[in-house]
Amino acid sequence: MLPELKIQQLRYVIAVVDEGGFNAAAKRVFRSQPALSMAVRELEQRLGQNIFERGGKGQLTPFGKFCLPRFRELLGQHGRLVKDLVNQADGKQGHVHIATVPSVATRIMPPLLAEFIDQFPNLTISLHDENAHYVCQMVAHGEVDLGITSLWQGEDELDYTHLFEDKVGVVCHRSHPLANRSSIDWRSLQGEKLIRNGTSRLLMGTEASALVENSAFYISNMISLIAMLEAGAGITTLPQLAFPENNQNLSFIPLQEPDVVRRIGLVKASNCTLSPAAQIMDAFLLKSLRGGEK
């Protein structure tokens, strides 16, 4: 059975060598000379060989000369390990995986992550851009630490914290007769060619649900949806964050009756503890986004 080596005893050996004797070493490590000598003697007994010559005033034996560089190496590794563990526990280093819906990834996250990296330069981040359902799946399966998404229904394996509401509006070509309105109600959309998309389910259960039920088009891909709208093939409804605000060909008109919003929240696994780095990101996102309206 291998002997157990105590880190403090190795430090005492190095102190004796560096200070040139037991008395000076004892002062350096704030121990009495007899206590230090006893600790070194215990180490020698564990190893079965003398490290210092008897009466040699800190002179190493051949075995001691063999031990010294290895003790220094072990203490160096120990110091680095402790530093890494403390930094990890304090959140000073680590990696955070986040998944968000595309509109949040493109409109919300860039300035937020730039600020976060400025505050915590030793933390690294992976950002995944997925639809609302898959964001929840990634969090539930442990593929990411945190998710920012809209939950269609509560899930037992996830904890959800509401962040903000994203107002739904009508999107159409600028040449459309509705484009110049400041707001619109669902009755004004009857007879229009509504192109459904992944967020159209927000209208279900409202007065405007018939518009979705009677729609003949469904496009899930945002690029294809925008192309259809730019071609004047119909209108759609989108949360405001999902609307391409720099697009010169399309208009966003807030939907007032019914007043529909997409609830955006932060999700994390309910049965797992976040890493220290993810805990810092969690607190940062809650402080930056919670309670705001986008």
C-alpha positions in Angstrom: 0.0 0.0 0.0 1.4 3.4 -1.0 2.1 5.9 1.7 -0.1 9.0 1.9 1.8 12.2 1.4 0.6 15.4 3.0 1.0 18.5 1.0 2.0 20.6 4.0 4.9 18.3 4.8 6.2 18.7 1.2 6.0 22.4 1.6 8.1 22.1 4.8 10.9 20.2 3.0 11.0 22.8 0.3 11.1 25.6 2.8 14.0 24.0 4.6 16.0 23.7 1.4 15.1 27.3 0.2 15.8 28.9 3.6 19.0 26.9 4.2 17.9 25.3 7.5 15.1 24.3 9.9 15.1 27.4 12.0 14.7 29.8 9.1 12.2 27.5 7.5 10.1 27.4 10.7 9.9 31.2 10.7 8.8 31.3 7.0 6.0 28.8 7.6 5.0 30.2 11.0 5.7 27.0 12.9 8.0 26.2 15.8 11.2 24.5 14.8 10.4 21.3 16.8 7.0 21.1 15.1 8.5 21.5 11.7 11.2 18.9 12.4 8.6 16.5 13.6 6.5 16.9 10.5 9.5 16.2 8.2 10.5 13.2 10.3 7.0 11.8 9.9 7.3 12.2 6.2 10.6 10.4 6.2 9.1 7.6 8.2 6.3 7.3 5.7 8.7 7.1 2.8 11.1 4.8 4.6 14.2 7.0 3.8 15.8 10.1 5.3 15.4 13.3 3.2 17.9 15.3 5.2 21.3 14.3 6.6 21.2 14.0 10.4 23.0 17.0 11.9 23.6 18.4 8.4 21.6 21.6 8.9 19.2 21.1 6.0 21.6 19.1 3.8 19.7 16.7 1.5 20.5 13.0 1.3 20.8 11.5 -2.2 17.2 10.3 -1.7 16.2 13.9 -0.7 17.8 15.2 -3.9 15.7 12.8 -5.9 12.6 13.9 -4.0 13.1 17.7 -4.2 12.2 18.3 -7.9 9.3 15.9 -7.7 8.0 17.6 -4.6 8.2 21.0 -6.4 6.4 19.5 -9.4 3.6 18.0 -7.3 3.1 21.3 -5.4 3.0 23.2 -8.6 0.3 20.8 -10.0 -1.5 21.1 -6.7 -1.5 24.9 -6.8 -2.8 24.9 -10.4 -5.5 22.4 -9.5 -6.7 24.4 -6.6 -6.7 27.6 -8.7 -8.7 25.9 -11.4 -11.2 24.5 -8.9 -11.6 27.8 -7.1 -12.0 29.7 -10.5 -14.5 27.1 -11.6 -16.5 27.4 -8.3 -16.4 31.2 -8.5 -17.5 31.2 -12.1 -14.2 32.8 -13.2 -13.7 30.1 -15.8 -16.0 27.7 -17.6 -18.2 27.2 -20.6 -21.9 28.0 -21.0 -24.2 26.5 -23.6 -27.4 28.5 -24.5 -30.2 27.8 -26.9 -32.6 30.4 -28.0 -35.3 30.9 -30.6 -34.0 32.6 -33.8 -35.5 36.1 -33.1 -33.9 36.3 -29.7 -30.6 35.0 -31.1 -30.5 37.7 -33.7 -32.1 40.7 -32.0 -31.5 40.3 -28.2 -28.4 38.2 -27.7 -25.6 40.0 -29.6 -25.4 43.1 -27.4 -26.1 41.0 -24.3 -23.4 38.5 -25.0 -20.9 41.3 -25.8 -21.7 42.9 -22.4 -21.4 39.5 -20.7 -18.0 38.7 -22.2 -16.8 42.1 -21.3 -17.7 41.4 -17.6 -16.5 37.8 -17.6 -13.7 37.5 -20.1 -12.6 34.1 -19.0 -16.0 32.4 -19.6 -16.7 31.0 -23.0 -20.2 30.7 -24.6 -21.9 28.5 -27.3 -25.1 29.9 -28.7 -27.6 27.5 -30.4 -30.3 28.9 -32.7 -33.4 26.6 -32.7 -37.2 26.6 -32.7 -39.1 27.0 -29.5 -39.9 23.3 -29.0 -36.3 22.1 -29.7 -34.9 24.7 -27.4 -36.9 23.1 -24.6 -35.8 19.6 -25.7 -32.1 20.6 -25.7 -32.4 21.9 -22.1 -34.4 18.9 -20.9 -31.8 16.5 -22.5 -28.9 18.3 -21.0 -27.5 19.4 -24.3 -27.5 23.1 -23.2 -27.5 24.8 -19.8 -30.1 27.4 -20.5 -32.8 28.1 -23.0 -34.6 31.3 -24.0 -37.9 30.3 -25.6 -41.7 30.5 -25.7 -43.4 27.6 -23.9 -46.6 26.4 -25.5 -47.3 24.3 -22.4 -45.6 23.7 -19.1 -43.2 20.8 -18.9 -42.4 19.1 -15.6 -38.7 18.6 -16.3 -38.2 22.3 -16.9 -38.2 25.4 -14.7 -39.6 28.4 -16.6 -39.1 32.1 -15.6 -40.9 34.7 -17.5 -38.7 37.4 -19.1 -40.8 39.6 -21.3 -43.7 39.7 -23.8 -43.3 40.0 -27.5 -46.3 41.6 -29.2 -47.8 39.9 -32.2 -48.6 41.9 -35.4 -49.6 41.5 -39.0 -46.8 41.5 -41.6 -47.5 42.4 -45.2 -46.0 44.1 -48.3 -45.7 47.8 -48.1 -47.9 48.2 -51.1 -50.7 46.3 -49.3 -53.8 48.4 -48.4 -53.3 47.5 -44.7 -49.6 48.6 -44.6 -50.1 52.1 -43.4 -52.4 51.4 -40.5 -51.1 52.1 -37.0 -53.0 49.0 -35.6 -55.4 46.4 -36.9 -58.1 44.0 -35.6 -58.7 40.5 -36.8 -62.0 41.4 -38.6 -60.0 43.5 -41.0 -58.0 40.4 -42.0 -61.0 38.3 -43.1 -60.7 37.5 -46.8 -56.9 38.0 -46.8 -54.5 35.2 -47.7 -52.9 34.3 -44.4 -49.7 32.4 -44.6 -49.3 30.4 -41.4 -45.9 30.0 -39.7 -44.6 28.4 -36.5 -45.8 31.2 -34.4 -49.4 31.3 -35.8 -50.5 29.0 -33.1 -50.4 32.0 -30.8 -53.7 33.0 -32.4 -55.4 29.8 -31.5 -57.9 30.1 -28.7 -58.4 33.8 -29.5 -61.1 35.6 -31.6 -58.7 35.3 -34.6 -58.3 31.5 -34.5 -60.6 31.2 -37.6 -58.0 33.0 -39.6 -55.5 30.3 -38.8 -57.9 27.4 -39.3 -58.9 28.7 -42.8 -55.4 29.4 -44.0 -54.3 27.3 -47.0 -50.5 28.1 -46.6 -48.0 27.1 -44.1 -44.3 28.0 -44.2 -42.0 27.1 -41.4 -38.7 28.6 -42.8 -38.3 32.3 -42.1 -36.4 33.0 -45.3 -39.0 31.4 -47.5 -41.8 33.1 -45.5 -40.2 36.5 -46.1 -39.7 35.8 -49.8 -43.5 35.0 -50.1 -44.4 38.2 -48.3 -42.1 40.2 -50.5 -43.7 38.7 -53.6 -47.1 39.9 -52.3 -48.4 36.3 -52.0 -50.2 37.0 -48.8 -49.9 38.3 -45.2 -48.8 36.6 -42.0 -48.6 37.2 -38.3 -45.3 37.4 -36.4 -44.1 38.5 -33.0 -42.4 41.8 -33.3 -38.9 40.4 -32.6 -39.3 38.0 -35.5 -40.1 40.8 -37.9 -37.0 41.8 -40.0 -37.0 45.4 -39.0 -34.5 46.4 -41.7 -36.6 45.0 -44.5 -37.7 47.9 -46.7 -40.4 45.9 -48.5 -42.5 44.8 -45.5 -44.6 46.5 -42.8 -45.5 45.4 -39.3 -48.9 46.5 -38.0 -49.6 45.7 -34.3 -52.6 43.5 -33.8 -55.0 45.1 -31.3 -58.1 43.0 -31.3 -57.3 40.4 -30.1 -54.2 41.7 -28.2 -51.8 38.7 -28.6 -48.3 38.4 -27.2 -45.6 35.8 -27.3 -44.3 35.1 -23.8 -40.5 34.7 -23.7 -38.9 33.0 -20.8 -35.7 31.4 -19.5 -35.8 27.7 -19.1 -33.5 25.3 -17.2 -33.6 21.7 -16.2 -35.6 21.4 -12.9 -33.6 18.4 -11.6 -30.1 19.5 -12.3 -27.8 22.0 -10.7 -26.3 24.6 -13.0 -22.5 24.8 -13.3 -21.0 27.9 -11.6 -20.5 29.6 -15.0 -24.1 28.8 -16.0 -25.3 30.2 -12.7 -23.6 33.5 -13.5 -25.2 33.6 -17.0 -28.6 32.7 -15.5 -28.4 35.7 -13.1 -27.1 38.0 -15.8 -30.0 37.1 -18.2 -32.6 37.5 -15.5 -31.2 40.9 -14.5 -30.9 42.1 -18.1 -34.2 40.8 -19.5 -36.7 40.0 -16.8 -39.8 42.2 -16.8 -39.0 44.0 -20.0 -41.3 44.4 -23.0 -39.7 44.0 -26.4 
